[in-house]
Amino acid sequence: VQLSESGGGVVQAVGSLRLTCAASGRTFRWFNMGWFRQAPGPEREFVAAIGWSGGRSYYADSVKGRFTISRNNAENTVYLQMNSLKAEDTAVYYCAADTTGNEMPRVTEYEYDYWGQGTQVTVSS
C-alpha cells in the first residue's frame, strides 16, 4: 500500500484548504483511514479518522466543527477539508491506512499500518 498526500500550502488564518490522500491497492475500500499531524516536536497528533464504508468518523476536539474527513472508494482517495484554519493548525499532515478489516476508525498512530510522506500546512496569522 502506498499513500500520497497533496493539497498542503500556505494559507491565511480563517482560510480553507483541502488535503487529498491517494492510495494504491485494489482493497482500499476495506481500509480505515486517518489523518494525523505533527508540528515541530516529537509527537504526532490525531486529527480525524473514517471507517472503510464512510459511515463512521471521529475527530479530535481541536478540529471538530472545522474539519471534515471524507472518502471516495471508487477513486481510492480520502480527503480532509479544513475550514476556519488557525495558526495552531500549522503542521505536517499525514494520512494513514489501517488494513485490519474491521470497520473502526482508529485514533492512535500505532493502529495504522501504512503512512504517507506528509504535506506541509502553514497558517499565517
CORQUI-V571386 format. One line per field, one symbol per residue. phi: phi as a letter, one per 30 degrees, with the letter a starting at -180 (. if undefined). A space follows every 50 residues. Layout:
phi: ???
//
This chain:
phi: .bbbcajdlcbdeidbbbcbbcccjdcedccdbbbbbbdekdcccdcabb dddidbbbbdedceiccbcbbbddchbbbbdcchdbedddadcbcbbccd jddaecccdddccbbddjbdcbccc
//
